[in-house]
Amino acid sequence: MPTVQLTASQSRAIENFVDDFEVINALADRNRQKIIVLLCNHLSEGLTVTEMTEEMSITQPAVSHHLKILREAGLVAFRKNGLQSLYYLTLSEPLIHLEEVIHDLRVEVGEN
């Protein structure tokens, strides 16, 4: 099979897409999607791990694990409230960047 030569801008678009795999991976899991939906329903106050665990059919350690992945991808953050941590969404920046990457890929393959 012949090799296709990419332009510099095509290569950059693909590199940016690969760089965003962490966000894409974080969004791909059903439990993480449910956490995002739960947090969407509590935008102003946030939720604790305990509160999320009560709403989900997984254990507290599993919720914490999924929150860690979402935090590392920049999709959620937390703030301390006494001894508890309240988690909240920080979707805007990662999703805006992902939208830009997808747009660049579409432009480079000739879709608008």
Phi, psi and omega in degrees: 000132182289148179274138179266131178272123180268147173286167179299318181290326175295316178299317178297318180298318180291319178299317178297321178297313179298321179298334181267010179302328180299317178292316180298315179297318180298324181281346187282341185271135181299319180294321178291325175298318180295320177300316179299317178297316178301315180292329175298327180280356180223049185299319186281324185256339183076178181224151174272166176300319180300315180296320178293320180300321179297333182269350186242164180257039176228166184283166177299316177299326178292319177299315179300319178299314180294323177296322178299316179296317179295322177295314181298331178276355179081017183268337175222161175217176178220159173226146181282138174227089187069236179272349183261156173250129177259123181266143179215162183281145172225044188294327193310301186298311180297322182286324176298316179297317179296320176299319179295319179296315179296318177300314180299319178297317179297318178298317184289336177260008173089011175261148177241000000 
